[in-house]
Amino acid sequence: MARKSSADFPLRLDNQICFAVYSTAHAFNRVYKPLLDKLGLTYPQYLVMLVLWERDGVAVKDIGERLFLDSGTLTPLLKRLEAADLIKRTRSTEDERQVLIALTAKGESLREKARAVPQSILAASACSVGELVTMKNEIVALRDRLNAVLGE
């Protein structure tokens, strides 16, 4: 058995913030899955719908920037949402290269069913709203600092 030294402390799995975030993301996905199954959405589809419920008629590029997704990931996602009649894709009349995404009536009506999701996540977390807001703000600040290092 190899002898452990204090130099190995930074290499312990339990000391990795990336693993804490990664494993927490998996826990979130397990909690979200049954909630989103009721809506007929995957988690990435839910994120797209959240963007559209905030502001309808958004360019694909803007959705990708907001969700940190490239068009290769986003396009198949949007096609599935369109096949489910939740969104419609149209070319911009001002710039034909731009594809605009808008909610259908079915996509808009799904918003009401989705209202229970955040409350369910809050309950599952066993945290107060304030605690979750503080954690979210700290994680976003960390994400932004990491992106700044990459020049994003």
C-alpha positions, 0 to 999 in steps of 0.5 A, spaced: 500 500 500 502 506 498 504 511 503 499 517 503 503 524 504 500 531 505 502 532 498 497 528 496 491 532 499 490 536 493 489 530 489 483 527 494 477 526 490 473 529 496 477 535 496 475 537 489 470 542 488 469 540 480 467 533 483 462 536 488 459 540 483 459 534 478 455 530 483 451 535 485 449 536 478 447 528 478 443 529 484 439 535 481 438 531 475 435 525 479 430 530 482 428 533 476 427 527 472 420 525 475 418 532 475 420 533 468 417 526 465 410 529 467 411 535 462 414 530 457 421 534 457 428 532 458 432 537 462 436 541 456 429 542 453 426 544 460 432 550 460 430 552 453 423 552 455 425 557 461 428 561 456 422 562 451 417 563 457 422 569 459 422 572 452 419 569 446 421 569 439 428 569 441 434 567 436 437 560 436 444 564 437 441 567 443 438 561 446 445 558 445 449 563 449 444 564 454 445 556 456 452 555 454 450 550 448 453 550 441 448 550 435 450 542 434 447 541 441 442 546 440 439 544 433 437 537 435 434 539 441 430 544 438 427 539 433 425 535 438 421 541 441 418 542 434 416 535 433 412 535 440 409 542 437 412 546 443 416 551 439 416 553 432 422 555 428 422 561 423 427 564 419 428 572 420 425 576 415 430 581 417 436 576 416 435 570 413 441 567 416 437 567 423 432 562 426 427 565 431 424 560 436 417 562 438 412 558 443 406 555 440 400 555 444 401 548 447 408 550 449 405 556 452 400 552 456 406 548 458 408 554 463 402 553 468 404 545 469 411 547 470 410 552 475 410 547 480 417 545 478 421 550 482 417 549 488 419 541 488 426 543 487 426 548 493 422 542 498 427 537 495 433 541 497 431 542 504 434 549 504 431 556 504 430 560 498 435 565 501 440 559 502 439 557 495 440 564 492 446 565 496 449 558 493 446 560 486 450 567 486 456 564 488 456 558 483 455 563 478 460 568 480 465 562 480 463 560 473 464 567 470 471 567 473 472 560 470 470 563 463 474 569 464 480 565 464 478 562 458 476 568 455 469 567 454 
